[in-house]
Amino acid sequence: MNIGTAIKKLRVRKTLNQQDFANRIGITQTYLSQIENGHKRPSLEVLEFIAKDSKIPLPIMFWCGVELEDITETKREAYKMLKPSIDALITSLF
């Protein structure tokens, strides 16, 4: 799971730079950069702030961080077929 990538996508979609987004959620720009680049793992509290600011449920943010390697081999084909539709639905709702 790469939650940092999901957070970066949310931030970019909101057209915010790291400094502005970090200020909005109460962390430093350096810490946000480390999260987005996979060098640090955010606490649940930080994830909740990000989800609230982004107006998305926390489980949706987790979904956006799922990578193919997180899925068991026997279910990867189903994941690959469903992921584009689920991502499109999430984008249209949030």
N, C-alpha and C positions, 0 to 999 in steps of 0.2 A: 504494500500500500504506500502510495506517495501522496500524502495529504498536502505537502508543500506545493506540488504541481496544481492540485485542485484550488488551493488558496490563491496561487498566482493567477490562474485563469479567472477566478472571481474578481480579483483586483483589476486585472486588465480589462475585463468586460465592463467594469464600472469606470473605466478610463482614469484610474487613480495611480499616481506614482507611489513608490514604496513609502516615502516619508509621510505623505498625506494619509495613506491607509493606516500606517502604524500609529499615527496620532489619533485617528478615529477610534482605534481599538485599544489604545492605551499601552502600546509596547514601543520599543525603539525600532528605528529603521534597520539597524544592524541585526537585531533579533529576527525581524520579519524576513530579511534577506537570507539569514541562516535557515529559517523554516522553509522558505520557498526553494532553496537549493538543497534541501535534504540533510543539512548539517546539524539541525536541532529539531527536536520533536516538541510541538507546543503542548502545553497543559490543557486539560479539559476546559478550564476556565477561559483560556485564550481562544480555544475553538468555539466556545459558546459566544464570546464577544464577536468573533468573526462572523459566525452564522447569524447572529442578531443584526449586526450592521449590514450584512448582505441580504437580509430578509429571506433567508432560506432555512429550512429545518436542518439540524445538525446531521441526521442520517443521509440527507441528500449530499452534503459536503463529503461524507465518508464514501458514498457511492462514487463520487467524482474522483476520489483518490485511489479507487481500485484499479489494479493493473492486471494484465493477463496472467502474469506469474502468480498472482494471488489465488487464482482459480485452479481447482484440481484438474488434472489433465482430462479426465473423463467428462468434464463439464465445459471445457474451453470452447468447443464448437457452438454450444448453445449460447454461451456468453457472447461470442463474437457475432452471432446472429441477432441477439436481443439488444446489445449495447447501443448501437446507433439509434434504434427506436426509443429506448429509454432516455438516452441523452437528449434527443430532440424533444421529447415530452417535458423533460426537466427544463430545458431552455425556454420552451413556450410558456411554462408555468411560473418560472422564477427569473 
